[in-house]
Amino acid sequence: MPEIMGHSAALETIRAALVSERVHHAWIFSGPPGIGKFTLACEFARVILDPEAEPNGLGGGGSTLPSEDGRLLESGTHPDLHIVRKEDADYSRNQTLRRRKQANIPLDLLRERVIGGTGSDGHRNDAPAYLTTRRGQGKVFIIDESELIDLNGQNALLKTLEEPPSRTWLFLVTSSPERLLPTVQSRCIHVRTGTLDETDMRNWIERNLNEVPDLDWLLHWSQGSPGMAKMADHTGMYEASRTLDPILSDLDRGHWRESFGSEIAAFISQWADQQVKESSNASKDVANKQAAGLVFRYLGLHTRDRIASVEAGDAA
């Protein structure tokens, strides 16, 4: 069981619902990228699906319970926990869906993994949400990056939200809840989460990352987001910052370096190429945007720090 750091208000909301034994069928978990929304949803699902799990143990960490359901959840093989991601298109029976770039969560994928119905290939999909639970406690569907569900998919999902099957729960995890239709939002309990404070971030980094080159740099970069800390570790953002910092220092002094654009372009291209290499159907366009987002985040932090360092009445 992962220990969930911070998010005490969200944990208390979930715990109260579990104790009441009247858990609403649809939930939205929203907040900045990388702050543990998905982990929170999975922990909620664990307590729902394991009859030996207690609400008071929610988010506490430690070993999973020695129950059959606990072992299945720990191994990721519990038949009643359904996790849906855009990358699942790689394993679709629909050849067209397998070949498309993973830029969103299309209706065809929802038909296969959640709501059923006839796909674009003419195949009739059973509706997993309406099938009988395998282990008897119920079924939980977690849709990660749910803001990527296309408009047709969100409209099709409404029927399940309006007429939920018995003992079936749907969790939508998103960093952009405003991209979900108002009709979808109105049928869900919305749990909003925020970034971790510095103490929780230090604890998280100590327990989850090895060989951190510069803890203070990582804390500043992550801004309370464990996911951003992991991203920096995965992408080599710290090493990239060693290249960018001298260029930005020159800019601060009013000196433009011609290598500025090419250095940024090289980082974006290399990171996007790595994403496509790891998944052949990954969208190069999406990967480029994600890499550009990392660079703009770094530039934004630098600019914010510069503004904060200016004394009142001084010229920036």
Salt bridges, closest charged atoms under 4 A:
GLU3 OE1 - ARG207 NH1 2.31
GLU12 OE1 - ARG15 NH1 2.95
GLU43 OE1 - ARG46 NE 2.86
GLU68 OE1 - ARG71 NH2 3.17
ASP69 OD1 - HIS78 NE2 2.72
ASP69 OD1 - ARG135 NE 3.16
GLU87 OE2 - LYS86 NZ 3.01
ASP88 OD2 - ARG113 NH1 2.50
ASP144 OD2 - ARG85 NE 3.78
GLU145 OE1 - LYS86 NZ 2.78
GLU162 OE2 - ARG187 NH2 2.99
GLU198 OE2 - ARG202 NE 2.99
ASP216 OD1 - ARG202 NH2 3.66
ASP245 OD2 - ARG242 NH2 3.03
ASP250 OD1 - ARG253 NH2 2.50
ASP250 OD2 - ARG257 NH1 3.41
ASP252 OD2 - HIS302 NE2 2.96
ASP252 OD1 - ARG306 NE 3.59
ASP273 OD1 - LYS284 NZ 2.99
GLU278 OE2 - HIS234 NE2 3.67
ASP285 OD2 - LYS289 NZ 3.43
ASP305 OD2 - HIS220 NE2 2.79
ASP305 OD1 - ARG304 NH2 3.76
